[in-house]
Amino acid sequence: MSLEFVVRIIGMIIFGVSGGYLGIHFSILIGTSPGENAAIFALVGALLGLVATPLITTRPLKSMRALLARSETKTLGAGLIGLTVGLVIAALLAFPLSLLPSPFGEILPFIGALLFSYFGVAIFIMRRNDLFAVFPTRAFKLSKEDDEPAERSDRTILIDTSVIIDGRISDIAQTGFLAGELLIPRFVLDELQHIADSSDGLRRQRGRRGMEVLSKLQESKKIPVRISDIDVEGTREVDSKLVILARQLSCPILTNDYNLNQVAELQGVPVLNINELANAVKAVLLPGETVEVKIIQEGKERGQGVGYLSDGTMVVVEDGREYINKDIMALVTKVLQTAAGRMIFARPE
């Protein structure tokens, strides 16, 4: 039995009884039999209570709870400070305003409290970053284990499921290039668990690898990782929830998903893509340079051999078919950048 059902029943009883009394008074006013009017008013009141009670009780509370769950801690703190400041100013002005002639002396203190509270909350939330910059919440501390500065950036980075499954985020976090706190919403963790429990063997293996990567991230001391129950209502798609949450928190999304990358950029959400990072840090080879490569298979054209560098870059070697399963020195002739990555054409030195 849900809370909303109980509230509906209670509201139906209260509105029904109130309608019955209203029907009796109405019958007295018009001079008719109270029994029939009381029954009609009671039925109408019960129906109104059954329909309208959740709209004035549980629904606003659920909306308020969802709003608070989506709000950042910094936003809530700034709003609370602004509300306090607004109420203090309204209290200081209440006595002078109460001395005004009636009805202004009775109305203006109440209106002033509402206005100053609203402006206090609005102004402090809009300037929350400046507020917490003046009063920093994190200090420079020394770690007892390695005596290195334990200063952390206040930036929050949302994590997508694809990044956890990919696994490279663990190595990147260990290097210290990611500055900030990694935020993993509960719905991302639920999706990862769903993949780990899949009946498909490959999906199940990928999900379990993601669980292991997540455990390594939590054990790492290079970057803080936080799993939050924050959620987004109105959509069930994980990608849509991440984009909406990133806009609300004003933070980037770390992902490998091409579609999520495009959707987020269209909506003005910054994206950190590990694949783009990997392409950016690949070694740059120019025509005329030599590279050592192991030919592992034939190419599409006659006589070609194909090998790969340590970073995954494909090297197509002309007349390299005879060197399959051998390490050779190849002379770079052309470098081609494609949507799939960088390709290098070479010939045996």
Secondary structure as the mmCIF struct_conf table of DSSP 4:
data_model
#
loop_
_struct_conf.conf_type_id
_struct_conf.id
_struct_conf.beg_label_comp_id
_struct_conf.beg_label_asym_id
_struct_conf.beg_label_seq_id
_struct_conf.end_label_comp_id
_struct_conf.end_label_asym_id
_struct_conf.end_label_seq_id
HELX_RH_AL_P HELX_RH_AL_P1 LEU A 3 ILE A 30
TURN_TY1_P TURN_TY1_P1 GLY A 31 GLY A 31
BEND BEND1 THR A 32 THR A 32
HELX_RH_AL_P HELX_RH_AL_P2 PRO A 34 ILE A 56
TURN_TY1_P TURN_TY1_P2 THR A 57 THR A 57
HELX_RH_AL_P HELX_RH_AL_P3 THR A 58 ARG A 70
BEND BEND2 SER A 71 SER A 71
HELX_RH_AL_P HELX_RH_AL_P4 THR A 73 SER A 98
TURN_TY1_P TURN_TY1_P3 LEU A 99 LEU A 99
BEND BEND3 LEU A 100 LEU A 100
HELX_LH_PP_P HELX_LH_PP_P1 PRO A 101 PRO A 101
TURN_TY1_P TURN_TY1_P4 SER A 102 PRO A 103
HELX_RH_AL_P HELX_RH_AL_P5 PHE A 104 MET A 126
TURN_TY1_P TURN_TY1_P5 ARG A 127 ARG A 127
HELX_RH_AL_P HELX_RH_AL_P6 ARG A 128 VAL A 134
BEND BEND4 PHE A 135 PHE A 135
BEND BEND5 THR A 137 THR A 137
STRN STRN1 LEU A 142 LEU A 142
TURN_TY1_P TURN_TY1_P6 LYS A 144 ASP A 146
STRN STRN2 PRO A 149 PRO A 149
STRN STRN3 THR A 156 ILE A 159
HELX_RH_AL_P HELX_RH_AL_P7 THR A 161 ASP A 166
HELX_RH_AL_P HELX_RH_AL_P8 ARG A 168 THR A 175
TURN_TY1_P TURN_TY1_P7 GLY A 176 GLY A 176
BEND BEND6 GLY A 180 GLY A 180
STRN STRN4 GLU A 181 PRO A 185
HELX_RH_AL_P HELX_RH_AL_P9 ARG A 186 ALA A 196
TURN_TY1_P TURN_TY1_P8 ASP A 197 ASP A 197
BEND BEND7 SER A 199 ASP A 200
HELX_RH_AL_P HELX_RH_AL_P10 GLY A 201 GLU A 219
BEND BEND8 LYS A 221 ILE A 223
STRN STRN5 VAL A 225 SER A 228
BEND BEND9 GLU A 233 GLY A 234
HELX_RH_AL_P HELX_RH_AL_P11 VAL A 238 LEU A 249
TURN_TY1_P TURN_TY1_P9 SER A 250 SER A 250
STRN STRN6 ILE A 253 THR A 255
HELX_RH_AL_P HELX_RH_AL_P12 TYR A 258 LEU A 266
TURN_TY1_P TURN_TY1_P10 GLN A 267 GLY A 268
STRN STRN7 VAL A 271 ASN A 273
HELX_RH_AL_P HELX_RH_AL_P13 ILE A 274 ALA A 280
TURN_TY1_P TURN_TY1_P11 VAL A 281 VAL A 281
BEND BEND10 LYS A 282 LYS A 282
HELX_LH_PP_P HELX_LH_PP_P2 ALA A 283 VAL A 284
TURN_TY1_P TURN_TY1_P12 PRO A 287 GLY A 288
STRN STRN8 THR A 290 GLU A 298
BEND BEND11 LYS A 300 GLU A 301
TURN_TY1_P TURN_TY1_P13 ARG A 302 GLY A 303
STRN STRN9 GLY A 305 TYR A 308
TURN_TY1_P TURN_TY1_P14 SER A 310 ASP A 311
STRN STRN10 MET A 314 VAL A 317
TURN_TY1_P TURN_TY1_P15 GLU A 318 ASP A 319
HELX_RH_3T_P HELX_RH_3T_P1 ARG A 321 TYR A 323
TURN_TY1_P TURN_TY1_P16 ILE A 324 ASN A 325
STRN STRN11 LYS A 326 THR A 338
TURN_TY1_P TURN_TY1_P17 ALA A 339 ALA A 340
STRN STRN12 GLY A 341 PRO A 348
#
